[in-house]
Amino acid sequence: MVKIMALTKSQIVDELQSQLGLQRNQCVELVESFLEIIKRDLASGNDVMISGFGKFCVHEKKKRKGRNPATGEDMILDARRVVTFKSSGILKEKVNGNE
């Protein structure tokens, strides 16, 4: 059975605070700024690669035919952009315990 646990921004802030010895508000600002940089670049259509971690990629999906699962009604799904993530080899090895 897989245990699912979310890592929250607050936990990241706490970890940074304990490791770097900075004030909490400085760590909050650091985390928020880092995430805003990533969001801004993805919104611009750029991929974001973090060495040793992975790559966030923006993919264009075309308009397509779909179905409402509740009613079975056919519908057209609008074109949209989606973000995918591909982990680096280093991250894969760490997750699998092969450091």
matplotlib code that plots the C-alpha trace (Angstrom):
import matplotlib.pyplot as plt

x = [0.0, 1.4, 1.4, 0.4, 1.7, 1.7, 4.6, 3.1, 4.7, 4.6, 6.7, 9.2, 9.4, 10.0, 12.7, 14.5, 14.2, 15.8, 18.6, 19.4, 18.7, 16.7, 13.6, 10.3, 9.1, 12.4, 11.8, 8.2, 9.4, 12.1, 9.6, 7.0, 9.5, 10.9, 7.4, 6.4, 9.5, 8.4, 4.8, 5.7, 7.9, 5.4, 2.6, 4.8, 5.0, 8.6, 9.8, 11.5, 14.4, 15.9, 19.2, 19.2, 15.4, 13.5, 11.8, 8.4, 7.1, 4.2, 2.3, -0.4, -3.6, -5.8, -9.6, -11.1, -14.3, -15.1, -18.0, -19.5, -19.2, -22.2, -24.7, -22.9, -23.5, -20.9, -19.1, -16.2, -13.2, -11.4, -7.8, -5.6, -2.1, -1.1, 2.1, 3.8, 6.8, 9.7, 12.1, 15.8, 17.9, 19.4, 15.9, 14.8, 17.9, 17.3, 13.6, 14.6, 17.4, 20.2, 22.2]
y = [0.0, 3.4, 6.1, 9.5, 12.5, 16.1, 18.4, 21.8, 25.3, 25.7, 22.6, 23.8, 27.2, 25.4, 23.3, 26.3, 28.2, 25.4, 24.7, 28.3, 30.0, 32.8, 34.5, 32.9, 35.8, 35.7, 32.0, 32.6, 35.3, 33.0, 30.1, 32.4, 34.1, 30.8, 29.5, 32.7, 32.5, 29.0, 29.9, 33.0, 31.1, 28.3, 30.8, 32.3, 28.9, 28.2, 24.9, 25.0, 22.7, 22.3, 20.5, 17.3, 17.5, 17.5, 19.4, 21.0, 21.2, 23.1, 21.1, 22.4, 20.3, 20.8, 21.1, 17.7, 15.7, 14.5, 13.1, 14.2, 11.1, 12.0, 12.4, 10.7, 13.8, 14.5, 17.8, 19.7, 20.3, 23.6, 23.8, 24.3, 24.1, 21.6, 21.2, 17.9, 16.9, 14.6, 13.7, 13.7, 10.6, 11.8, 12.2, 8.7, 7.1, 8.9, 7.9, 4.2, 4.3, 3.9, 6.9]
z = [0.0, -1.0, 1.7, 0.2, 2.0, 0.7, 1.3, 2.0, 1.4, 5.2, 5.7, 3.1, 4.9, 8.2, 6.7, 5.2, 8.4, 10.4, 7.8, 7.0, 10.2, 8.5, 9.9, 8.9, 6.9, 4.9, 4.2, 3.1, 0.7, -0.7, -1.3, -2.8, -5.1, -6.3, -7.1, -8.8, -11.1, -12.1, -12.6, -14.7, -17.1, -17.5, -18.1, -20.9, -22.5, -21.5, -20.0, -16.6, -15.9, -12.4, -12.7, -10.5, -10.0, -13.3, -16.0, -16.1, -19.7, -21.2, -23.8, -26.2, -26.4, -29.4, -29.3, -29.1, -28.8, -25.3, -23.2, -20.0, -17.8, -15.7, -18.5, -21.4, -23.5, -26.3, -26.0, -27.4, -25.1, -25.7, -26.7, -23.6, -22.2, -19.6, -17.5, -17.2, -15.1, -16.0, -13.2, -13.7, -13.5, -10.2, -8.7, -10.0, -8.4, -5.1, -5.0, -5.8, -3.1, -5.6, -4.7]

ax = plt.figure().add_subplot(projection="3d")
ax.plot(x, y, z, "-o")
ax.set_aspect("equal")
plt.show()
